[in-house]
Amino acid sequence: MKIVLCVKQVPDTSDIKWTENNTIQREGLESIINPCDVYAAEIALTIKKECPNTTVTVLSMGPNQAGKMLKKLLALGFDEAVLLSDKKFAASDTYATGKTISKAIAEKIPDFDLIICGQYAIDGDTAQTGPSIANFLNLPQITYVKELVECDENKLTLLRELEEGFEKVQTKLPALICVTENSYEPTRATIGGVIEATKKEVKILNCNDIGLEPACTGLKGSPTYVSKAFRAVKKEVQCEFFENIEDFAKNFDILGGENE
């Protein structure tokens, strides 16, 4: 099985800076791997263990500094790493990001069987990029994946988390899945894994490398934009405490007050 694991480097949310276009300034920021992508990586590692001859290519889109994150993922035992990095990609919304990543996969990894994404990123929380990639590649998609139940070379059985409970679903491959946070204990790199990662190269691709027109990506290729960006301001609110619900109801005459 050939897997593409899409991951994102996100900034430390306590130190966000904004560009003149109201997008996040990522250069030079302390960054981490997006939390949902950590669990997506665990699903990929599980499949790699259960299905012989599985290879995983880790793919990310961002500035050159994201290469360090990809090296850490290679240390977990993944096979290849690709970074889409070009100033033309800057300020892409979820539509342009999905189009860029899907174009890179179609051009450079066309024989994939499965694409795994995190459900959402903490710097945007839209949950749109994974489904967008699936749409551009015309793939079936399963979102809010909580757990891998069973896998083989042709299909996956997965547990989805819904508002009203859980749902077990099955999909044929190729397909795309989006993974949410779960109870898996994240795998830690071994010394051997770190040594192996130093021998592997992170392949960097730009707009021309994937055959994408500049007008289709970045700010130019984004049909949506951020009109205003600001930090939430905490306001002090006076609260009144009640010993029990009856006192609360009487105070606001919900039960008819003293007349009940």
N, C-alpha and C positions, 0 to 999 in steps of 0.2 A: 504494500500500500504506500502511496506517495501523499504525504500530508504537507499542507502549507499552513503554518501557524502565524497568524497576523497579530502583532503586538504593538503597543504604543508606549513611548516614554512620555510621562506626564510630569509637570512641574510640581514642586513642593507648594501646596495650596496656601501656605502661610506667607509665601514670598512672591506672589504673582505680580508681574509688571505688564503694562498694556502698550501696544503700538498705537500709532496715530490712526490706524484703521479699526481700533477697538478689538484687536485680536491679541492673544497671549504672546508676549515676547519670550521665546523659548531659549534663545542663545544665551549661554552663560548661567542659566538657572540650575539650581540643584534639582535633579530629577530622579524619578523612580519608575519602575515598571508599573504600568496601570494594574491595580489590584485584581480586577476581573481577568486580566490576561495571565496572571499567575495561575489561576485555576484552569484557564484554557490550556496552559502549558502542562498541567498535571494530567488532563485528559489525553493530551498528545503523548505524554510519557507512558501512560497506561496502555494505550493502543500499541505503542512501539514495543512494549513488553509482551503483550498478548498475541500480536500478529507478527510472525516472522518476516524478515526482509522489509520491514517498514522503514522509510526514510522521512525525516522531517526537515523542511526548510523553514527557518524563521524569517519572517518578512516584516519590516517596519518602514515607516515614512516619517522623516524628520531631519533635523540638522545632523551634522557629522558626529556630534557628541553622543548621539544615540548608538553609535557603534560600540561603546563600552557596555551598554545594556545587552546588546546582542552577543557580545563575547561571554557575558555571564550566563546567558541562556545556552550557548554552545557548551559551556562547562557542565551543564546538566546532562549532556549526552545527545544533543541534537546534532544533525549532520551538516547543515549549511546555514549561512546567514546572508540575507540581502537587505541592503538599506537604500531606500529611494530618497535621495537627497539632492535637491536643486532649489535655488532661490525662486525659481518659477513655481514651485509647489507651495510657497509660503502663503498663508492666509486662506487655504482651501477650506470650504465648508464641508459638511458630510457628503454632499452630492459629488463635489469635485474630488474629495478624498477617495470615495468609493470608485469613481471612474478611473482615477490614477492607479490605485492598487489593482483593480480588476484588469486594467490594460497591461500592467507589469506581469501579472500572473498569466494572462493569455499569451503574452509574447515570450516570456522566459521560462514558465513552468506549465506549459499547456497540458501535460499528461498527468495532472494531479488527480487524486481520487477524493480528497477531503480537504476542505478549508475550515480551520477553527479560529474563531474570534472571541474576544471577551464581549459580554453583553453590552457594556457601556464603559465610557472613560470618565474618570472623576473630574476631568477639566472641562467637560461639556455635558455629560449625562444625557445625551440625546438617544442613544441606543439605535442609531440610524446607519452607521457605517457598515456593519456586517450585512444587514438586509440589502443595503445599496450595492455591495459587491455581488451578492447573490443575484440581484436583479440584472446587473450588467452582464453577468456570465450565464444568465438563464438557468440558475440552479435551484433545486428544492432547498428550503431552509427550515431549520428548527431552532427556535429561540428559547431563551430562559432554560437552558439545559443545566440540570442540577447534578446529574450523575450518569456515568457510562454504565449500562447494564450488561451489554454483550456486544461483541464485534467480531466480524470476519472480513474477508477480502471484498465482499460484495455489499454488506449492509451493516447498519448500526442499530442497536436498540438503546434508547435513552430515556431518562426520567426528567420530565419538565416540571418546573414549579409554576403553578398558576395561583391566582388570588384565592380561588375556592379549594385548592388542594394540589395534588400531583397527578401527572398524566404520563403513562408509559407509551412511547411512540417508537416506530421503526421507520427507517428510511433506506432506500437503495443508494448506492454510490454511483457517480459523484454527487456530493452535496456540500452544504455549508451549515455549520452549527455555531450558535452563540452561547457562550458559557457564563453563567452567573456564579456568584460566590457560593461555596459549599464547605463541607466539613473536612475536605482533604488537608492533610498536613503537607505544606509545600516542601518539595524535595530540595535538599541542600547539595551543593556541588562537592564532590570529593576532590582530594588533592590530584588524583589521577585525571579527573575530568578537567580541572583547571589547566593542567599541563597539556592535555590534548587540545584544549581551546586555543592555547597560544600558537599551535601549529596551523590553525585554520584561519582563513582570511574572510573578513566581512566584505562582500562584494557590493560596491557602491554604484548605483545606476542613476542617471539623470534623465531629464525629459526626452532628449534625443535617443538615448539608449533603449527606451521602451516604445519609441515611435508615436509619442503623444504630442499633439499640437499644443503649443503654449497657451493658446486661448481656451483650451479645455480644462485647465487646471489652475490652481492658485486663486487669487482674487478675481481674475478675469473670468475664470470658469465657474465661479460660485454664484448661483442665483439668489442666495440669501446672504445677509450681512448683519453684523452687530451694530445697531444704531447707537447703543449706549452701554457702557460697562462701568460698574461701580461696586464697591464693597457694601454689604449690608450693614446698616447702622443699628446697633442695639439701643432700644429705648427703655427707659425705666418705667415700669407699669406698677401702679398701686394695686395690691390684692387684698381682698377681704376673706378671711378664713371662717368656716362654719364647722361646728362640731358634728353635725349630722345633716342629712338631706332634708329633714323636716324644717329645720331652721332656715335653710337656703330657700326652700319653697315659700315659707311664710314671708321672708324678707322681700321676695319679688312677687308676692301675691299669686304664685303659680297655682296653689291649691285653694285659693280663696282667702288666704290669710287667717285672721282670727275668726272669720265667720264660718270656717269649715268645722 
